[in-house]
Amino acid sequence: MTVGNIDEFHGVILDSINDGVFTVDEEWRITSFNRGAERITGVKRKEALGRRCCEVFRASICEASCALRETLATGRPIVNKPIYILGVKGQRIPISISTAVFKDRRGKVIGGVETFRDLTLVEDLRKELERKHTFADIVGRSAAIRQVFELLPLLAESESTVLIHGASGTGKELFARAIHSLSRRKDHPFVAINCGALPDTLLESELFGYKAGAFTDARRDKPGRFELARGGTIFLDEIGDISPAMQARLLRVLQEKVFEPLGSVESVATDVRVLAATHQDLAGLVEAGTFREDLFYRIHVVRLELPRLCQRREDVPLLTDHFVAKFNRLQGKDVVGVADEVLSRLMEYEFPGNVRELENIIEHAFVLCRSGLIQMSHLPASLRRPAESCSLAEMTGMTLAAAEQWLIRDALSKHQGNRTAAAKQLGIDPSTLHRKIRSYGIEMPGSKPRKS
């Protein structure tokens, strides 16, 4: 077989491959371009040949981290790296690429070769899966979250007050908005207020409004949140933090459906659906005498318990994809997703900050990652270290006191500051643990830890 016939035979083989294949010379000009490459990019072979590859592909990594350039510089191939390229109509096309050094028959390097596979179908299936497991802007597919999904339409049909209970970062306001959006009040306002963030005097004026002249600088009437939410829903977040005096005023609104703005002697009727939320144990506050029992039963008609993220680990990959897509839209980046080791690290992490913490982790990674996959180096420093207890080798050289402090901090961290559970793990009495915490000056989880 002649050289010309061999080249033609090789061309037939390349055109029979479904994946895209192209080669470049040492000046990055395309020297071959198969039919698969034509189909995926929309660029004809005759238009691609002789042009620099970055002009044809306009990929997310062309300028900053070209995979083919890296392979030619190091001699190491790259396999199945996910990126985006731009089609002839400007559309983003997800592909995975593999690169290798291109040599002639004598072994001399004459350029590079790249194969790429269209991931559009995979991306469409991923989006369909995300839509399937998204309910009123809430993402999840775990059994724990599906139980909540089943309750939301039933709660929306009712006019009863709902108490949403969940740890910080579980998305209490998001679930409240979902109930409102599914209810008959959805065309009216949804008004939210964080009761724990305001002092009594300011909270009272924010909730009920005031009349001109009610106090210094009150030059005109101001409507409160109950008035602004007329016909709709008011969401009282962190209701467990309000004072006894404010609890009494709020109780009257819930019982009588009326309120008085500051400086007014006339009652104003209100037509709102009340949703409340807290991370605290309100029943425990009632027993302690810091929360009114009658108000507790007024807002505790129906209780919606939100699971912590560590109780719905199956949702971590779905939520991660959701936040990657969100920050791609906001920041105009082409981050494809997270590396396998990153996903493994996220799956094993306890997430004391729940979904909000996961969102913050992905946003942190976006600051450092320009495109491609989020790697371990893009994560916050606290996540780049293993979550498990330190090994025997790592503890070598510690004094007995230092090792004891480390074990106490580790136990408290794993149990979110629960001293009883931490003492049980350590095999000591809670009073002994309390004494050691005070002796060593150990700060509880949530405050900045001090190194021993």
Number of C-alpha atoms within 10 A of each C-alpha: 7 7 8 9 10 11 12 12 13 12 15 13 11 19 18 12 13 16 18 23 23 23 24 24 17 13 11 17 18 23 19 19 23 23 23 22 25 18 14 21 20 15 17 14 17 11 11 21 18 15 16 16 20 17 11 19 18 17 22 23 18 16 9 9 13 13 20 26 18 15 18 20 10 10 14 13 16 15 15 13 15 21 23 24 22 17 17 13 8 9 11 17 17 22 23 15 21 19 26 22 22 18 13 9 6 6 8 10 15 16 22 22 23 20 20 24 19 22 17 14 10 12 14 11 12 14 14 12 13 18 12 12 19 16 16 14 12 15 18 23 23 15 13 19 22 13 12 15 20 10 13 20 16 12 19 20 14 14 15 16 19 24 26 25 21 19 18 18 19 20 18 25 19 13 21 27 21 20 25 27 18 16 21 15 20 17 11 16 16 22 19 18 19 16 25 17 13 14 11 16 10 12 20 20 17 19 21 23 23 22 18 15 14 15 11 7 8 13 11 11 15 17 16 18 22 27 22 20 21 19 19 22 29 26 28 23 23 21 23 21 19 20 16 14 10 13 18 13 14 19 17 13 17 18 10 10 15 17 22 17 23 20 15 15 8 10 11 15 15 18 14 24 23 21 26 26 24 21 19 16 11 20 15 11 15 15 11 10 11 15 21 21 14 13 17 18 12 17 21 19 11 16 15 19 14 20 17 22 25 17 15 15 21 17 21 22 17 19 20 20 17 18 19 24 16 15 17 16 11 9 10 10 17 24 22 21 23 22 14 13 12 19 18 12 16 19 16 14 17 18 17 21 17 19 21 15 16 21 20 14 18 23 17 14 21 20 11 13 19 17 21 20 19 24 18 19 13 20 20 14 9 8 16 14 10 11 14 10 11 12 8 7 7 9 13 9 9 12 10 10 11 15 15 15 18 18 17 21 20 19 20 22 18 17 17 16 17 14 21 17 16 24 20 13 15 16 10 12 14 16 12 10 19 14 12 15 17 10 9 14 12 19 15 16 17 11 7 8 11 9 8 12
